Amino acid sequence: MRVGVHGGISTEPNMVPMIDVLLVLIIIFMLLLGRHVIWLQLPAAAGDGQAEEALVLEVSSDGEYRINGGIVPAASLIDTLTALYADRANKLLFVRGDRDRSCPILASSTCTLTEVR
């Protein structure tokens, strides 16, 4: 116990020994529990182990469509994408637009893509 400023007795506990004991207990538990090995059984990869190439649709400022660099006419865009996605398990398409292209035109291109199944 300590004597307070006004001569009274202060009854606050000394926290330092308690914190030291807690730190030692934490270290002991970390050492004891850290030695366990967790065995995981991961699912087998589907397919032949080769990753599919990602499809990137580019909409240029002059209204031209490109899929992975190859030019695709706007009239056959849906048919081309349907043929590409026919045997793919991953139905992911990245859309890249030109900085000069306006947002409504990109949005209409994206809405057209919802017809592809």
N, C-alpha and C positions, 0 to 999 in steps of 0.2 A: 504494500500500500504506500501511496505517496501522500505527502501533505500538500494540499491545494494552495492556491495563491492567497486565499483569505484565511488560511489557517485550518481549514476543514480537511477531512480525510477524503481522498479520491479513491474510488473503488473500481476503476476501470481495469480490465484484465490486460496482462501483457500478451500481445498477439504474436510476437516474434517466435517464441518456442513452438506455438501451435502451428504456425506457418512452416517452420522447419520440419516438424513431424509430418505434416501433410505432403510436403515436397519429397521427403524420403519415401513415404508410402506410394506416391505416384510413380517414382522411379522404380521401386520394387515391383509394382504391378505391371509396369511397362516391360520390365525385363522378363517377368514370368509369362506374361501373355504374348509377348512378341515372338516366342519360339514356336508357336503353332503354325502348321502348314495347312493352308486351305486348298483342297483339290477342286478344280473346276472342270467340268466337262462342257466344252464349247461345241456348239452345233457345227456339223460339217458344212463346208462351203458348197453352195449349189452350183451346178454347171461343171465345166471342165477346168475351172481354176483361173480362167482368163477374165479380166475385168472388161466390161463392155465400155466402148468409147462413148463419152458424153456427147450428146447432141446439142449444138449451139445454133440457134436461129438468129441471124443478124439482119436487122432492118436498116438499110443504108439511107442516107439523106435523099437520094434520088428515087426512092421507092423500090429498090431492088432487094430481093430476099436471097440470102445465102444460108445453106445448111453445111456446117463444118467447112466453109470456104467455097463450096460448090454453088454456082448460081442456080436458083430455082425460079421458074416463072410463077407469078402470082396466081395464075389460073390453076396450076397443078400443085400448089403448095399442100393442100389437104390430102390429095392422093399420094404425094411423095411421103408425107409424114405418116400416113396410115400404113404405107408399105414398109417404112422403116421400123415402125412400132409393132408390126404384126407378130414378130417372134421375139420381142424383147420383154424380159421380166421387169426391168426398170423403166417406168414410163415417165422419166424426168427429162425436161427440156429447158435449157437455159436460153433466155432471150436477151440479146444485146442490141441496144439501139444507138443510133448516131446522136451526137450532141445537138446537131442541127435539126433533128427530127422532132416534131411536136408530139406532145403526150397523147392527144386524141387519136393520132394515126397509129401510134404504138399500141394504144388500148384497143383499137379496132382490130389490129393484127392479132393481139392476144385473145380477143373474143372469138375470132375465127378459129383459133387453135382448139377451142373447147369442143369443136365438132369431131376432132380426131379421137378415136377410141382404140 
